[in-house]
């Protein structure tokens, strides 16, 4: 199942991969939220699958997490 949000294709349960990537960095979620320019509650929503990040937020996430877009979606 795929969900389209503002031009971004995100596969269902991509939030689980996002959580794994965040955990592997060793950074706290509030630190990552600050680095990508979103409120910590927004990052929490992304990590729980309640919200889908926009493309610009995804781009900042992959930069901070040191991964590729394919690792998340």
Secondary structure, 3 states (H helix, E strand, C coil): CEEEECCEEEECCHHHHHHHHHHHHCCCHHHHHHHHCCCHHHHHHHHCCCCCCCHHHHHHHHHHHCCCHHHHC
